[in-house]
Amino acid sequence: MMQTLIYGPTLQAVGAFDGGKITEQKPIGFSGEGSVVKRLGPLFYWAWAHSKEEGAIGLHPHQAFEIMTYVISGRAEHGDTLGTRSTVGAGGVQLMQTGSGVSHEERMVGPDMEAFQIWFEPHMEEAFLRKPTYYQYEHEDFPITQGEGYVKKTVIGEDSPIHIVADALMWDIEIAPGASYTHPVSDNRTLSALAIRGDGIWTNGSDSEHRTAFKHKDFIVVRSDKNVSTVIEAASDSPLRVVLIEVPTTVDYPLYPKR
């Protein structure tokens, strides 16, 4: 069985920082923020942030979680209690494995800055025993594959330079108008997607009778209990860009309770 669920923006959470200079749409929010999807296995949190000009978040602590900032446009500035000062631009990643504890501060710099912050949850009791680390990656560090009508960037997994403890894979896919991209989904895995540009059609396996339309800003979740392929097709009048994250549907360690 394969299940495809579409969550529009009204079913996602929202947030803001720095007096509204940073706004967020959250496919997966924190407890009490109102997102219908509370978590997907070890994928604990997913925020899509925008800043028209510039916005900052002051020094604050984290433990255990593996937290990445993936920049779509503009630049992200980061400072932390490990002594780090870094800046990454479009396509770059800042990754904290927060372990026993670290505090950091963030600044989003435009014009039209856009980024994701995504939290992955390893086994927390084990993570508390690790030293916190910070890594920075530029767009050019990631493998990019060009297919017929699409470009795939691997952000986590395969030949990506990013290695995290939590079981997760991530891709940034751009699809030309009217073209399609086929992605495998394995048994007992969950694939999620956020449409950050354009509209499209989602089809699971060869079941062309069950084509699911989705729009810009929609959050798509697919759970599978068998090995199948899903086809993502861009609308005929505009390109499509989707960010995909795959995680196990269940893990063999206790997860932080979230309501």
C-alpha positions, 0 to 999 in steps of 0.5 A, spaced: 500 500 500 502 507 498 499 513 501 499 520 498 497 526 502 497 533 500 497 538 506 496 545 503 499 552 507 493 552 511 495 545 514 502 547 516 504 552 521 507 559 521 512 563 525 516 569 525 522 572 528 525 579 529 519 583 529 516 579 523 523 581 519 523 573 518 517 569 516 516 562 516 512 557 513 512 550 517 510 543 514 512 540 520 512 545 526 514 545 534 508 542 539 502 547 539 504 551 533 498 548 529 502 544 523 497 537 522 504 533 521 507 533 527 513 529 525 515 524 520 520 518 523 526 522 525 524 528 521 522 532 527 522 539 524 522 543 517 521 550 517 521 554 510 524 561 512 524 568 508 527 575 509 525 580 505 531 584 507 535 582 513 533 579 520 536 576 526 535 570 531 539 571 537 544 566 541 540 560 543 541 553 546 540 546 542 542 539 544 542 532 541 538 534 534 542 535 528 540 541 525 541 544 518 540 550 514 539 550 507 540 556 503 535 557 497 537 565 496 541 570 499 545 568 505 545 565 512 550 568 517 552 563 523 555 564 530 556 559 535 559 558 542 564 553 539 567 559 536 564 559 529 563 565 524 561 563 518 557 565 512 554 561 506 550 563 500 545 560 495 545 552 495 550 552 501 548 548 508 550 550 515 550 543 519 550 543 527 550 536 530 549 539 537 550 533 541 552 535 549 550 542 547 551 548 543 548 555 543 548 559 536 545 565 533 543 566 526 542 572 521 538 572 514 541 577 509 537 578 503 535 581 498 529 576 498 533 571 503 530 564 503 532 558 507 530 551 510 531 550 517 531 542 518 532 538 525 533 531 524 533 526 531 538 521 532 538 517 538 538 522 543 541 519 549 547 517 545 547 524 542 547 527 549 554 524 549 557 527 543 561 533 542 557 538 538 560 540 531 559 545 526 560 544 518 559 548 512 558 546 505 558 550 499 553 549 493 559 546 489 560 541 494 554 537 492 553 532 487 548 534 481 545 529 476 542 532 470 537 527 467 531 528 461 528 535 463 530 535 470 536 537 475 537 533 481 542 535 487 543 530 492 543 534 499 544 528 504 546 521 502 549 517 496 555 522 494 553 528 498 559 530 503 554 531 509 554 525 514 549 525 519 547 520 525 540 520 523 537 516 517 535 521 512 536 522 505 535 529 502 534 532 494 533 538 491 529 537 484 528 542 479 523 539 473 522 543 466 515 545 464 511 538 462 517 534 464 517 529 469 522 526 474 522 518 477 524 517 484 524 510 488 521 509 495 523 503 499 519 499 503 517 502 510 520 509 508 516 515 508 518 520 502 516 528 504 516 533 499 515 541 499 513 544 492 517 551 493 516 553 485 511 551 481 505 546 481 505 539 478 502 532 478 504 526 483 503 519 481 505 513 485 508 507 481 504 505 475 497 507 477 496 512 472 488 513 475 491 516 481 494 522 479 494 527 485 495 534 483 499 539 488 500 546 488 506 551 490 507 551 497 504 544 498 507 539 503 506 532 500 507 526 504 508 518 501 508 512 506 510 506 502 510 498 505 513 496 498 518 498 493 515 502 488 517 508 484 513 515 484 513 520 478 513 527 479 511 531 473 511 539 472 505 543 470 506 544 462 506 552 463 512 553 469 518 549 472 517 545 478 522 545 484 521 540 490 525 539 496 525 531 498 526 528 504 526 521 505 526 517 512 524 511 515 517 510 517 519 508 524 526 507 528 528 502 533 530 508 538 525 512 543 523 519 539 522 525 543 515 526 545 511 531 540 504 533 541 
